Amino acid sequence: MKLPRFAFLNHPRTDLLAAVFVPVLCGLLSLLSGQDDGWDMRNYHLYNAYALFHGRIGFDMAPGAFQSYFNPTIELPYYFLTQWCPPRLAGFLMGVLHGLNFVLLAVIARQLPDVAGQSRVALLLAATGLMTPGFLSELGNTMGDNLTALMVLGAVYLLLRHWTVMQQWGLRAVLAALAAGLVMGIGTGMKLTNAVYAVGLCLSLLVTPQLWWQRLRLAFVFGVGVIGGIALSAGWWFLTMWHMFGNPLFPQFNNLFHSPLAPEAGVIESIFLPKGLLENLLWPFVFALDPLRVGELSMKLFVWPVMYTLVLAFFGVQVLRRTADRRSVFLLLFVAISYLVWMRLFSIQRYLIPLELLAPIVIWLALHGVMRGLPAARRVAWAVLALLAVTVFPVANWGHAAWGERSFSAQTPALAAPAASVIFIAQLHPPMGWMSMFMPPQARVVRLGGMPESPGYLQRLHDVIAERPGPHYVMLAASKNDKQSALERKLAAATSLGLTADVGGCGRLSWLMRHVRFQASLRDLPAGGCTLDLLPEYQIDLAAQDRVQVQAVAADMARFGLGIDAASCVVYQAAVGREPYPYQWCRVEKLPR
């Protein structure tokens, strides 16, 4: 099948131009999306990097719940960008960084027999790889899956790039496997869920065209590289956790390390695993129909049943014919093994982003393997990929805010004796870990709840409270009226257009409100001009809601022997970008025993 409309992709400089243009385009898309305002970012992504550079590790107690003890290396790019760059530039650069996955996808495609020598095909497959739900949902944000996909794809590329070298055991084969393992290990150390792909690549090396014992040696060398990479990106953190808590993976896997500060349990259980034999066999079809079975967002995941079916068909044909190139078998086996390990360990959709990025390449290879020799193979492949690329829209996302002058801001109360105070976080939602970086550095920030609790952990918590005489405080989310926030944005836009300054402008605004639903009324001002007021049906008694919230949190805090002085609560303003997150600041009382 000829691609006349994409003939310009044959230009000798197209590869270089695309390697620059597509990441920049990703940066612009990130810029258009707005400031990252994801739940995890506000819970622990920002806090973890802040804690690392401000001596808070072990000083605070889990402001971001148990995730406070995840390796902060992965958070450093975003943290530094938001500290050193204007907000919009930080968002743009994060998008550019994520867009580098395109470059890796293109060079991976060129290593494969059904794509080699076809620059247009490689570039189009790489571009289609970015049009997948997981990647687009995380573009420019801090969740880390797009970032560490660079390491996963980098390892895949290194193995394919040196495929010929690895056909014979020798120093060059060892170095290639070691380098790929090192890159994969760095990604795994940054985000441990990438161990799925380390296992997948290691086992897939068993199909390299060598004697069986040489394949085992190659897989072993790759595994050594993975361990070395983990040591580079996470070894320092494991040692820190071991020194502070007696468990390098604190608080998880404590059934192995027996830290007194966590329960004797393994990994935090996933609620997303398939149930029963039938769901295990048909899982891609199940979660494509019900995306909330594998995550918190309703995404268009139709790529998965398509890829699942074609990969199964590919290996079925391969068993009968054995005609496929070993590189294709290697890549599809990597996808299959990684998927199976993911399904049994996590079954959380966003951990699949590296495989989703590879999906167009995998579908292309699988269809050519199944339809080998048939001239319609290319047409069918392009039709399937085009349909999947279109059906991914509209794309869900993890939360964005309008850009502000600062990425993060907060009003903070003055503390009389911060070195004597503990500041508590007593709510899981909305997350408030990010607020810790605005608190006085002498005060300790302690979360009540959100951690797997053991007697030793509870004793540590009570010791922290007892060693500081107070006064102590608690931060609670304050109620906000999203309709009011939207109205303020509309009023700001109207003011900037000169629609609120005089009689003429107010008349035009009145006409506009008769044709567009503003959910507001127009009010003339005594000094001239006009303003907007929220309609009564959208007004909320925020103070009453705040009082209810204080009562609910006080009931939860009682099990720790703490209460809230409701009369002392004061509302302060905070924001991510221009999205307001007001909070209540209340005095804490020790309850009589």
HELIX and SHEET records of a PDB file:
HELIX    1   1 PRO A    4  ASN A   10  5                                   7    
HELIX    2   2 THR A   14  SER A   33  1                                  20    
HELIX    3   3 TRP A   39  ASP A   40  1                                   2    
HELIX    4   4 MET A   41  HIS A   45  3                                   5    
HELIX    5   5 LEU A   46  PHE A   53  1                                   8    
HELIX    6   6 ALA A   65  TYR A   69  5                                   5    
HELIX    7   7 PRO A   72  GLU A   75  5                                   4    
HELIX    8   8 LEU A   76  TRP A   84  1                                   9    
HELIX    9   9 PRO A   87  ARG A  110  1                                  24    
HELIX   10  10 SER A  119  LEU A  130  1                                  12    
HELIX   11  11 PRO A  133  GLU A  138  1                                   6    
HELIX   12  12 ASP A  145  ARG A  161  1                                  17    
HELIX   13  13 VAL A  165  GLN A  167  5                                   3    
HELIX   14  14 LEU A  171  MET A  190  1                                  20    
HELIX   15  15 LEU A  192  ASN A  194  5                                   3    
HELIX   16  16 ALA A  195  SER A  204  1                                  10    
HELIX   17  17 LEU A  205  VAL A  207  5                                   3    
HELIX   18  18 TRP A  212  PHE A  245  1                                  34    
HELIX   19  19 ASN A  254  PHE A  257  1                                   4    
HELIX   20  20 GLY A  276  LEU A  281  1                                   6    
HELIX   21  21 TRP A  283  LEU A  289  1                                   7    
HELIX   22  22 PRO A  291  ARG A  293  5                                   3    
HELIX   23  23 VAL A  303  ARG A  321  1                                  19    
HELIX   24  24 ARG A  326  LEU A  345  1                                  20    
HELIX   25  25 GLN A  349  LEU A  352  5                                   4    
HELIX   26  26 ILE A  353  VAL A  370  1                                  18    
HELIX   27  27 ALA A  377  THR A  391  1                                  15    
HELIX   28  28 PRO A  418  ALA A  420  5                                   3    
HELIX   29  29 GLY A  433  PHE A  438  5                                   6    
HELIX   30  30 PRO A  455  ALA A  466  1                                  12    
HELIX   31  31 ASP A  482  SER A  496  1                                  15    
HELIX   32  32 VAL A  503  HIS A  515  1                                  13    
HELIX   33  33 PRO A  536  TYR A  538  5                                   3    
HELIX   34  34 LEU A  542  MET A  557  1                                  16    
HELIX   35  35 ALA A  558  PHE A  560  5                                   3    
SHEET    1   A 2 GLN A  35  ASP A  36  0                                        
SHEET    2   A 2 HIS A 400  ALA A 401 -1                                        
SHEET    1   B 3 PHE A 408  ALA A 410  0                                        
SHEET    2   B 3 ALA A 574  VAL A 576 -1                                        
SHEET    3   B 3 GLU A 579  PRO A 580 -1                                        
SHEET    1   C 5 ARG A 444  ARG A 447  0                                        
SHEET    2   C 5 VAL A 422  ILE A 425  1                                        
SHEET    3   C 5 HIS A 472  ALA A 477  1                                        
SHEET    4   C 5 TYR A 583  LYS A 590 -1                                        
SHEET    5   C 5 LEU A 562  TYR A 572 -1                                        
SHEET    1   D 2 ALA A 520  ASP A 524  0                                        
SHEET    2   D 2 CYS A 530  LEU A 534 -1                                        
END                                                                             
